[in-house]
Amino acid sequence: MTNTTHRKTRSTGRPTLEQVAHLAGVSTITASRALRGVNTVAPDLVQRVKDAAQELGYVTNAAARALASSRSDAVAVLVPSLSNLVFVDVLDSIHSVLRPQGFEILIGNSHYARDAEEDLVRHYLASPPSGMVVAGSDRTEAARRMIDASGVPCVHIMEMSRGPGVHCVGFAQTGAGQAAAEHLLARGRRRNAFVAAQLDPRIMQRGDGFRRALQEAGLYDPALEFLSPAPSSVGLGCDLFAQILERRPDVDGIFFGNDDLAHGALLEALRRGVSVPSDIAMVGFNDLPGSAHSFPRLTTIRTPRAEVGRRAAQMLLAMIRGEQVREPVIDLGFELVVRESS
C-alpha cells in the first residue's frame, strides 16, 4: 500500500470515495453502492469497502451525492409528536426497515399543528428526500400541493384514505370507536361517555365511530362528551374523570381516546372509592405499556403501531425503487382486548 493511497484531497482535507475504492480494489461505483447498502454488491466486497473506509476515516459526502442525483439518500418522516409512545413505535419500525437499505431517517415533529407541518414539508422538499412518510391525511392545502408537485414518493400512515393516487397504511379509526361503543353496550352500559384530549383528526374519527354506534342504539347523549384540547396525559385523565363524577354521576361506561387518560381515570376512581367496572366500565385506546398491568387491568383497543411503520417503510422502499405497489391501501385492522375494567 503506497503513501499516495492515504493522501487526502487538497480542497477539503478529507479522504475521497476514489481513494476508498482504490484501497479496497474495486471500482468507484461499487464502493459507492457498498457504502449505501445496495444489496446487489457481494458481501465480501461490502466488507472490503467498509474496512477501507474505516482505515481512511472516510465519511460519505451526503451533500455531494444529493447534488449529483438531485435527491438525497434520506427519508423524511413527519409525525405530530415525539413524546407519544404510539409514534415512537412507528418510527422504530420505519428505521429498522430503511436504515439497513442505506437511508437516513429525517424526523420532523409538527406538535399537532398543521402550519408547523406545512413548514416542515417546505423545508424537507427544498432538498428533496428519496421519500416521505406522513401521519394522517389532514393537512393544509399548501402542504398537500407541495407533496403532490414534488414527485417524491409519499406514504400516509395511521388512518385510511381512498383518495386517487394515495398510498397509505393504517386502520379504520372510526371503526375502532364503533367497536368500543358496541362492547360497552354489550356489557349492559346505557349512559356512555366519550373522553378525549389533543383532538387531532384521528381522535375525532374515533369519537365519530363511538357516537354513531350509540345513535344507532338510541342511547347517544351529547352531554356525555368530555373533550379537552390539552395534550393527553395521566393527570388530565384524573381531572376529566373528576369532572364526569361531578357533572354526570349517572355515567356507567366510558371510552377514552387514549390509554393514558384511562390510566389517570383508574387512579382517580381508586382514590374516590369508585368501583371499576361495577360502577363504571372503562375502555381505552392503543394498548400502551402498563394497560395490561393497571388496576384493574384495562380493556382497550390494540393498534398495530409497529406493523404500520414496517409496512409503510416497505411500501415506500418499493416506490423509491420504481416497483409496482400492488396494495396502495393497506388496512391492518385493530383488536379489542377485553380485560377487567369492563
N, C-alpha and C positions, 0 to 999 in steps of 0.2 A: 504494500500500500504506500503510495507516494505522498509527500507532504502537500502536493497540489490538491489532493483529494479533500483535504481539510481546509483549504483556503476559502475564506468567506467572500461574499460579494463586496465590491468596493463601495457601492452606493448605500447599502443598508447594514453591512457588517454581519448579516445573517447567512447561514448555510442555505443553499438553494436546492430545489427539487432535483435538478440535474445532477448535483453532487451526491444526493441520496441514491439516485438511480445508478450512478457510476460505481459507488461503493458496493451496492447490492448486486451489481452485474445484470441489471435489467434495463429495459427502455424507460424513458421518462413517463410515457403513457401508462405502462404497467405499474410504475412506482406511484403515480397519482391514483390509479384505481385501487391499489392495495391500501393506501392510506385513507381512502374514502370508504373502505369496507365493501367495495363491489365484490359480489360473491362469485364472479367468473374467474377471479385470479386464484391460482393454485395455492393451497395453504402454506407450502414450503416457501413460495415466493413472497407471500404476505409476510411471513416471519423474517425473511432476509431483509425486506424493505424496512420493516419496523425496527429491526436491530440496527440497520444503517442509520435510520433517522434518529434513534436514541444515541448512537455513538457521536453523531454530528451535532446533536442538540437542535435538530430541525423542527420547526413549528410551521404548520400549514398556514399560508397566507390566504385567509378566507376572503379578504377584500379583493385580492388579485383574481382569485377564482371566480368570484361573483361578477367582476368586471368582464372577464373573458367569456363567461357564459350568459350574461345578463340576468342570472338568477343564482342565488346562494344555495348552499347545502343546508340551509336552515328551514325549520318548520315552525311557524308561528301558531301558538295555541292561546286563544283568548278565553278566559274564564271570568266569572263575576266575583270570585272570592278565593283567596289562598288560605283562609282560616277555616273554611268549611271542609270537613273531612270528606264529603262527597266528591269534591273536585280534586282533593289530594289523591284519592284512589284512582280517579280517571287519569290524572297527569302521570302517575307512576306507571300505569299500563301503557300509555302512549310512549313514554320514554323507553320502556322495555322492548318495544317493537321497533321504533325508529332509530334509536341510538346505535344498535349493532349494525344498522344499514348505512352508517356514516353520516346521519343527520344530527345537527344540533337543534335543541328544542328551545325556542324563544317563548317565554311565558309572559303574557300580558294580563293584568288584573284590572278589570273595569269597575270594581266595587259596586256592581249592580247599577251603574249609571250609563245610560245609552250614549250621552255625549262623550263620556270618557272612553267608551268602546270605539266610537267613531274616530277619536283622536289616535287610538292605538292602531286601528285599521289603516289610517292615513300614514302613520309613522312606519309601520312594517312594510306596507306596499311601496314606499319610496325606494327601498332596495328589495325588490320582490323576493320573497322566500320561495322555496320549491313547492310549498303547500301551506294550507291554513286549516286549523280546526277551531270552530267557534261554537259557543254554547247557545243553544236555542235558535229561534228564528226571529225574535222580536228585537229589531234594531232600527236605527234611523234610516231614512230613505237614502241619505248621502252615503252611509256606510254600505248599504246594500248595493248601490250603484258602483261604488269603488271596487267591491269584491267581484261583481259581475263583469266589469270592464277590464279588470286586471288580467284575466286569463289564468290566474293562479288557481290550481285545484283546491277545492274547499269542501270540508265535511262538517255538517252540523250535528251536534250531539245533545242527548238528554231528553229530546222530545221528537215527536213525529211531524213530518211535513210532506205533503204530497204535491208540492209546487213543481212546475216544469223545470227540469234540469237540476233539481235539488238532490244532493246526496246526504243522507242522514242516518244516524244510528242512535236508537233510544228506546223509549217505551211510551205507552199511552198514559200521560199524566191524568187525563180526565177519567180514564178507566180505573186508575188506581183509587181516585177519590170515590168513585162509584162503588168499588169493592169494599172500601171501608164502611160506607153507609149501609150497604147490604148486610155486612157482618153484624153491625150494631143492631139493625132491625131484626135480624135472625135471632139475636140474643134477647129479644123482647124489649129493647130500649125504644122509647117513643118520643123523648124530648132530647134530641141530639144536637150538640153544638159543634161548630167548626171554629178552631182556634189556629190562627196563623200569624206569622211575622214576616218581615222583609218585603212581602207582597210582590215578588217578582212574577213574571208571567207563568212560570211553572207552578208556583204556589197557587195562583189564581185558577189555573186549569184544574188542579186537584179539588179546589173549592167548587168549581162548576160541576164536576162529576158527583161530588158529595151532595150538592144542592139538588141536582137533577133526580137522584135516586130518592131523596126524601120527598120531593114534589110528586113523583110517581106514586109514592106510598100515601100521599095526602097528609104528610107529617112535617112539612117544611115550615119553620118559623124564622123569619128574617132577623128577629131579635136575638137569635141564638148564634149569631156570627160575631166572633170577637177577633178583630183584625188590628194589628199594630204594624206601622211602617218601620219600627225599630229592628235592628238585627236580631235574628233568632238566638236565644241563649237559655240556659237553665234558669237563670234569675228571672228572665221575662216570663218563662213558663210558670214560675211561682206566683208572680204578680197577676198574670191573666187568670190563673185558676182561682185566686182570691177574689178577683172581680166577678167571676162566674158565680161563686158561692154567695156573694153579696147581692147581686142583681137577679140571679135566677137559680135559687137553691133547689128548684124542682128538676134541674137537668139530671138525666140519668145515663147519658152517653156523650163522649167527646172524641172527635177526630182531630188530632194535632198535625199541622202541616209539616212538622219536623220532629224528630225524636227528642232533641234537646229540650223543646218546650214540654213534651210529655214527661221527661225526666224531672223537670222542675215541678210540674203538677203533682207527680207522685210524692215528691218530698214535702210539698205543701199539704197534701192530703194526709200524710203521716203526722205532720205537726198538728193538724186540726182534728185529728181523730176521724177522718172520713174514710170509710172502708171502700177499697177498690178490689174487686168490681162490684161488691154487694150494693153499695150506694151509687156509685158512678163507674161505668165501664170506660176504659180508655184504649185508644188505638193511635199509634204513632206512624211515622213515615221515614223510611230509609234503612231501618235496622242498623243503626250506628253501634259502634263498640259500647258495651255497657247495657244495651237494651235487653240482652239475654240474661243479665245478672242484676237487674234492678229489683226493687221490692214493692209490689210483686213484679215478676218478670213481664216485660212489656210486649203486648200484641202489636205488630207493626207490619207495614208494607216493605218487604225487602226488595231493594232495587239493584240491578246488575251493574254497578258502577265500574268495577274493574273490567268487566266484559265489554261495556260500552267503549272504554278507552282503547282496549285491544282491537276490537273490530273496526273502530273508526280509523285507527292507525293503519291497519291492514288495507282498508278501503283506500285511504289516501295514498299509500305506497303504490297501489295498483294504478291509481290515477296519474301519479307522478311519472310512472314508467310507461304511460300511454296504453295500458292494458284495458280490456273491456271489463267494466264493472257490471256483473250480471244482476246483482241486487243493490240498486242505488238507495233503497229504503229498507232498513233492517229494524224490525220491531223485536226487541229482546224480551219483552214482557216483564212481569213483576210477580211477586209471590206474597200472598197474605200469610204471615207467620203468626199463628194463634198461640198465645201464651196465657198467663194467669190474670192479666189486667182486664180481660174481657170475658 
